[in-house]
């Protein structure tokens, strides 16, 4: 079974390349956005959806993002197509 992707407070993140391609935004400001995770919490009791609060460094991006739409910045398959 594949390991579930997670982020922790302090991680530097971006939108995942897979998410950006799925919404046609790979070559836009969203594709260049970088931020630091400041909070990670489930959306409610008994819900598997986890949201991360992101302190975006420049740009006007949503403050809370589904963790599954993110990638840690660096060499990995979620951040850049390999």
C-alpha positions in Angstrom: 0.0 0.0 0.0 1.3 3.5 -0.9 2.3 5.8 2.0 -0.2 8.6 2.5 1.2 12.0 1.7 1.4 14.3 4.8 2.8 17.8 5.6 3.9 19.2 8.9 4.1 22.7 10.3 7.2 24.4 9.0 7.3 22.5 5.7 7.9 24.5 2.5 5.2 23.6 0.0 3.8 24.3 -3.4 0.8 23.0 -5.3 1.5 19.5 -6.7 2.2 19.2 -10.4 -0.6 16.6 -10.7 -3.2 18.9 -9.1 -2.0 21.9 -11.3 -2.3 19.8 -14.5 -5.7 18.5 -13.5 -7.1 22.1 -13.3 -5.0 23.5 -16.2 -3.0 25.8 -14.1 0.6 24.4 -14.3 2.1 27.4 -16.0 0.4 30.2 -14.0 1.1 32.0 -10.7 -0.4 29.0 -8.9 2.5 26.9 -10.4 5.1 29.3 -9.0 3.5 29.8 -5.6 5.6 28.7 -2.5 4.6 28.9 1.1 5.2 27.6 4.6 2.7 25.4 6.4 1.5 27.1 9.7 -1.3 24.7 10.7 -2.6 21.3 9.7 -6.1 20.2 10.8 -9.0 18.0 9.7 -11.9 19.9 8.4 -14.2 18.4 11.1 -14.7 15.5 13.4 -14.7 12.1 11.7 -13.7 13.7 8.3 -10.7 12.4 6.4 -10.1 15.7 4.6 -7.2 17.5 6.0 -6.5 21.2 5.4 -3.2 23.0 5.7 -3.0 26.7 6.5 -0.3 28.2 4.2 1.6 31.4 4.6 2.2 32.1 0.9 5.4 34.0 0.1 4.1 36.4 -2.5 1.0 36.0 -4.6 -2.6 35.8 -3.7 -3.4 32.2 -3.0 -6.0 30.5 -0.8 -5.0 30.5 2.8 -6.3 26.9 3.4 -5.6 24.1 1.0 -6.4 20.4 0.9 -3.1 18.6 1.9 -3.6 16.2 -1.1 -3.2 19.1 -3.5 0.2 20.1 -2.1 3.8 18.9 -2.6 6.9 19.5 -0.5 9.3 21.8 -2.3 12.3 19.7 -3.5 13.1 16.8 -5.7 10.1 14.5 -5.5 7.4 13.2 -7.9 4.7 15.5 -6.4 6.7 18.7 -6.8 8.1 18.1 -10.3 7.4 15.5 -13.0 10.3 13.2 -13.0 
